[in-house]
Amino acid sequence: MANPGYGKRAAPGQLRRTHHDFTHLPPREAAIAAYIDRLPDGTDISVKTLAKALPASSRSR
């Protein structure tokens, strides 16, 4: 879990996820957004944590 104020938080009134939520983004950004969206509230989403968790193909161009 992240320190208070630094974890993932759902937006108030956020709609349920759909298959098309991130289709407007380039593939790399869509993969990162989808990964973050699936995480439970309170999860650490710092750059260092995401870099450790995401495959290299999602991080590099």
N, CA and C atoms as a LAMMPS dump frame, in Angstrom:
ITEM: TIMESTEP
0
ITEM: NUMBER OF ATOMS
183
ITEM: BOX BOUNDS ff ff ff
-5.0000000000000000e+02 5.0000000000000000e+02
-5.0000000000000000e+02 5.0000000000000000e+02
-5.0000000000000000e+02 5.0000000000000000e+02
ITEM: ATOMS id mol type element x y z
1 1 1 N 0.847 -1.18 0
2 1 2 C 0 0 0
3 1 3 C 0.893 1.244 0
4 2 1 N 0.369 2.286 -0.572
5 2 2 C 1.118 3.529 -0.691
6 2 3 C 0.941 4.399 0.542
7 3 1 N 1.842 5.367 0.697
8 3 2 C 1.673 6.368 1.742
9 3 3 C 0.414 7.174 1.445
10 4 1 N -0.234 7.715 2.472
11 4 2 C -1.45 8.499 2.231
12 4 3 C -1.203 9.608 1.208
13 5 1 N -2.128 9.723 0.244
14 5 2 C -2.03 10.752 -0.78
15 5 3 C -1.277 10.339 -2.023
16 6 1 N -0.621 9.183 -2.027
17 6 2 C 0.185 8.769 -3.17
18 6 3 C -0.332 7.512 -3.856
19 7 1 N -1.425 6.965 -3.373
20 7 2 C -1.947 5.741 -3.966
21 7 3 C -3.025 6.013 -4.986
22 8 1 N -3.375 4.968 -5.721
23 8 2 C -4.442 5.081 -6.707
24 8 3 C -5.768 5.277 -5.984
25 9 1 N -6.578 6.172 -6.501
26 9 2 C -7.917 6.396 -5.953
27 9 3 C -8.91 6.474 -7.104
28 10 1 N -10.045 5.82 -6.933
29 10 2 C -11.104 5.891 -7.939
30 10 3 C -11.727 7.283 -7.902
31 11 1 N -12.153 7.737 -9.071
32 11 2 C -12.83 9.029 -9.152
33 11 3 C -14.27 8.869 -8.679
34 12 1 N -14.794 9.843 -7.941
35 12 2 C -16.188 9.752 -7.512
36 12 3 C -17.112 9.651 -8.726
37 13 1 N -18.044 8.723 -8.68
38 13 2 C -18.998 8.549 -9.763
39 13 3 C -18.416 7.921 -11.018
40 14 1 N -17.24 7.308 -10.907
41 14 2 C -16.585 6.7 -12.061
42 14 3 C -17.443 5.556 -12.598
43 15 1 N -17.619 5.532 -13.921
44 15 2 C -18.391 4.471 -14.561
45 15 3 C -17.581 3.184 -14.599
46 16 1 N -18.293 2.063 -14.785
47 16 2 C -17.605 0.777 -14.906
48 16 3 C -16.709 0.783 -16.129
49 17 1 N -15.649 0.006 -16.044
50 17 2 C -14.699 -0.126 -17.137
51 17 3 C -15.346 -0.743 -18.373
52 18 1 N -14.922 -0.314 -19.547
53 18 2 C -15.359 -0.952 -20.792
54 18 3 C -14.14 -1.282 -21.631
55 19 1 N -14.353 -2.089 -22.628
56 19 2 C -13.269 -2.51 -23.521
57 19 3 C -12.702 -1.323 -24.314
58 20 1 N -13.489 -0.295 -24.491
59 20 2 C -13.104 0.828 -25.347
60 20 3 C -12.527 2.025 -24.592
61 21 1 N -12.327 1.92 -23.298
62 21 2 C -11.9 3.071 -22.506
63 21 3 C -10.6 3.714 -22.988
64 22 1 N -9.653 2.935 -23.419
65 22 2 C -8.339 3.476 -23.749
66 22 3 C -7.967 3.3 -25.223
67 23 1 N -8.944 3.021 -26.07
68 23 2 C -8.654 2.786 -27.491
69 23 3 C -8.166 4.032 -28.217
70 24 1 N -8.438 5.209 -27.675
71 24 2 C -7.994 6.45 -28.307
72 24 3 C -6.516 6.74 -28.042
73 25 1 N -5.901 5.984 -27.146
74 25 2 C -4.49 6.185 -26.797
75 25 3 C -3.582 5.316 -27.657
76 26 1 N -2.336 5.731 -27.84
77 26 2 C -1.358 4.852 -28.492
78 26 3 C -1.207 3.572 -27.668
79 27 1 N -0.797 2.467 -28.287
80 27 2 C -0.741 1.171 -27.587
81 27 3 C 0.013 1.186 -26.261
82 28 1 N 1.17 1.825 -26.217
83 28 2 C 1.962 1.847 -24.975
84 28 3 C 1.202 2.534 -23.855
85 29 1 N 0.65 3.708 -24.141
86 29 2 C -0.084 4.461 -23.128
87 29 3 C -1.363 3.737 -22.724
88 30 1 N -2.019 3.081 -23.683
89 30 2 C -3.23 2.319 -23.378
90 30 3 C -2.92 1.158 -22.439
91 31 1 N -1.792 0.477 -22.657
92 31 2 C -1.407 -0.638 -21.796
93 31 3 C -1.133 -0.154 -20.368
94 32 1 N -0.457 0.968 -20.231
95 32 2 C -0.159 1.513 -18.909
96 32 3 C -1.443 1.962 -18.216
97 33 1 N -2.317 2.654 -18.947
98 33 2 C -3.583 3.122 -18.377
99 33 3 C -4.45 1.952 -17.935
100 34 1 N -4.527 0.911 -18.747
101 34 2 C -5.335 -0.262 -18.397
102 34 3 C -4.764 -0.956 -17.164
103 35 1 N -3.45 -1.047 -17.077
104 35 2 C -2.816 -1.659 -15.905
105 35 3 C -3.171 -0.88 -14.637
106 36 1 N -3.025 0.428 -14.675
107 36 2 C -3.327 1.256 -13.509
108 36 3 C -4.804 1.167 -13.161
109 37 1 N -5.658 1.149 -14.174
110 37 2 C -7.1 1.096 -13.94
111 37 3 C -7.518 -0.183 -13.22
112 38 1 N -6.805 -1.275 -13.447
113 38 2 C -7.153 -2.556 -12.811
114 38 3 C -6.663 -2.671 -11.367
115 39 1 N -5.763 -1.802 -10.957
116 39 2 C -5.212 -1.884 -9.6
117 39 3 C -6.26 -1.483 -8.566
118 40 1 N -6.22 -2.092 -7.384
119 40 2 C -7.15 -1.687 -6.326
120 40 3 C -6.779 -0.322 -5.754
121 41 1 N -7.768 0.359 -5.188
122 41 2 C -7.516 1.653 -4.552
123 41 3 C -6.443 1.514 -3.478
124 42 1 N -5.592 2.516 -3.396
125 42 2 C -4.533 2.534 -2.395
126 42 3 C -3.211 1.962 -2.869
127 43 1 N -3.21 1.345 -4.043
128 43 2 C -1.977 0.761 -4.577
129 43 3 C -0.989 1.853 -4.954
130 44 1 N 0.283 1.635 -4.645
131 44 2 C 1.349 2.574 -5.002
132 44 3 C 1.47 2.624 -6.521
133 45 1 N 1.327 3.818 -7.106
134 45 2 C 1.466 3.972 -8.556
135 45 3 C 2.581 4.959 -8.893
136 46 1 N 3.619 4.97 -8.067
137 46 2 C 4.759 5.838 -8.343
138 46 3 C 5.468 5.351 -9.604
139 47 1 N 6.244 6.221 -10.213
140 47 2 C 6.968 5.891 -11.434
141 47 3 C 7.888 4.695 -11.199
142 48 1 N 8.587 4.666 -10.08
143 48 2 C 9.51 3.56 -9.806
144 48 3 C 8.771 2.236 -9.661
145 49 1 N 7.622 2.253 -8.994
146 49 2 C 6.844 1.028 -8.815
147 49 3 C 6.295 0.548 -10.148
148 50 1 N 5.781 1.464 -10.958
149 50 2 C 5.26 1.074 -12.266
150 50 3 C 6.368 0.537 -13.161
151 51 1 N 7.552 1.139 -13.106
152 51 2 C 8.676 0.672 -13.92
153 51 3 C 9.06 -0.753 -13.561
154 52 1 N 8.957 -1.112 -12.294
155 52 2 C 9.274 -2.479 -11.864
156 52 3 C 8.203 -3.465 -12.303
157 53 1 N 6.937 -3.022 -12.333
158 53 2 C 5.819 -3.921 -12.584
159 53 3 C 5.492 -4.124 -14.059
160 54 1 N 5.75 -3.11 -14.883
161 54 2 C 5.363 -3.189 -16.281
162 54 3 C 6.456 -3.822 -17.122
163 55 1 N 6.075 -4.567 -18.147
164 55 2 C 7.096 -5.153 -19.028
165 55 3 C 7.864 -4.056 -19.76
166 56 1 N 9.078 -4.351 -20.122
167 56 2 C 9.945 -3.364 -20.788
168 56 3 C 9.315 -2.82 -22.06
169 57 1 N 8.551 -3.637 -22.775
170 57 2 C 7.943 -3.157 -24.019
171 57 3 C 6.912 -2.077 -23.766
172 58 1 N 6.342 -2.012 -22.565
173 58 2 C 5.383 -0.961 -22.238
174 58 3 C 6.088 0.337 -21.85
175 59 1 N 7.365 0.227 -21.47
176 59 2 C 8.086 1.409 -20.987
177 59 3 C 8.924 2.072 -22.068
178 60 1 N 9.349 1.336 -23.073
179 60 2 C 10.266 1.928 -24.046
180 60 3 C 9.586 2.123 -25.388
181 61 1 N 10.147 3.017 -26.161
182 61 2 C 9.604 3.278 -27.505
183 61 3 C 10.494 2.653 -28.53
